[in-house]
Amino acid sequence: MLERLKNISVISAMSARPAARASIKGGAEHPKLHGTMSFYPYRNGAIVLAELWGLPYDSAPCAPNVYAIHIHAGGGCSGNFSDAGGHYNPDNCPHPAHAGDMPPLFGNRGYAWQGFYTERFTPKEVIGKTVIVHDRRDDFKTQPAGDAGGRIACGVIRAYR
């Protein structure tokens, strides 16, 4: 019975409007890349849902098509996205324990969807920060940012209205 109530509460949290959302757009080299990341308050953290289209796609057998996605501390997405700053890391933790470190995106012919729960931040804490999609996977060990490669897409996290 308790497990059923927990599941209902997740569904209830996600049936409400998100507290924050980022509209993600690709840079000059990836103009068709676009999507959203939504942040729902839940318990002591957030439920995060991401959906992207137009990711780079390698059709070769065994091509990973895996992309790092992080919350960065800066508040802008101009130019080459350098104004997004480094990973959101209010507790000065080593990578991959930054608050902004998130699970990778698994691309499927250029499309990716993911959802997860985290207690590393609440939606309110990340409003004004940015979401960055990188062109490689995160290795979860290299400091300071996981050797995730170039920044191919960006979105500013805004309060959802």
N, C-alpha and C positions, 0 to 999 in steps of 0.2 A: 504494500500500500504506500509506504513512504517513497519508494522509487517512482511510483506512478505520480505522486504529487510533485516530485522534483521535475519530472518530464513536463508536466503541465505548466509549471512555473517558467521553464525555458520557452515553451511555446507562447505563453502569455507575454513574456518579455519581448519576443520577436514579433508579435502581432501588433504591438504598439509602434508608433513612429520612432525612428531612431533618434537619439539625442544629438548625434553629429554625423556628418557625411563628407566624404572627399570625392569630388569629380576628378578623375584621373585622366590625363592627356599625355600622349607621347610627345617626345621632342622632335626636332627637325628630321632626324633619321628614321623616326617611327611615327609618321603623321596619322596613321590609321589606328594606332593603339589608343584605346579609350576604355573607361569603365568607372565603377564606383566602389567605394569602401564605406560601409555603414557601421556605426558604433551604437550598441544598445546597452543601457545600464543593466547590470545583473549582479546580484549579491554584492561582493566586494570588488567588482571589476567591470568587465565588459564582454559582451558577445560581439564578435567582429565578423562581418560578412563582406566578402570581396567578389566581384565579378568583372572580368576583363575580356576584351576582344582585341584582335590585331596584334597579339604578342608575336615576336619573331618565331618562325617555325622551321625546324630542320626535319625533313622527311626521311633522312637516312636511318637505316636500321640501327637501333640502340642509341639514337640521339636522345639526350636527356630532356631537352625542352623544359628545364626547371629554372625558375627565376627567384632571386631573393626579393623580398619586399619588407621594408622597414618603415617605422615612423622616425622622421628626422626632426631635430629641434628647431630648425629655422622655419620662417613663416612665408616663404616665397618660392615660386616656380619659374622665375624668368631665366632666359638664356639657356645655359647648359645645366640648370637646376642647382648651381653651386650655392645659391642663397638659401637652399633647404638646410644647409649646415650638416653637422654630423648626426649620428644616431641620438635619439631622445634617450638620455641616460641620467636622470636626476640623482641617482644614488651612486654615481661613479663606479659602476660595476664593470668587470671585464666582459668582453664579448664571449658568449652569446647571452649574457644575463642582463643586457641593457633593457630598460623598460620597452624600448621601441623595436626589439628583435622579435620577429614573428615567424611562423612556419612558412616554408617556401611555397610558391605557386607552381603547380604542375600543369604545364600547357598541354592542350589537346587540340592540335591543328590550329593553334593561335588563340584558343579560348581557355579560360581558367575560371574556376569557382572554388571558393573555400569558405569555411566557417569554423570558428573556434572560440573558446572561452579563455580569458586571461584575467589574472588578478594583478598584473604588472602596471595597469593604469585603469582609470575610469574614463568614460567619454569626455567628461568635463575637463579632465587634466590634459587631453590632447587637442582640444580646440585651439586653433591658431598654429598648430604644428603642420608638418607635411608628411605625405605618404610618398615614398620613392620606390619605383620598380627598377631593379638592376638587370643587366643583361646576362648575368651568370647566377648560378646557385651560390648560396652561402655555405662555406665549409664548416661553420660553427666552431672554429678554433683560431684562425688568424686574427691578430689584433691590429687595429682596433675595430675592424668592420667586417670580418669574415671573407675577405678577398672576393667580394660579390661583383666586382666589375663596374662597368659604366652605368650611369643613370640614364634610363631610357624613357621613363615616364614619371610624372609628378602630379600631385593634387594637394591643395590646402584643405585641411580639416576645418569645417565650419559648423557652427551650431545649426541643427536642422530646424527649419521653420515651416 
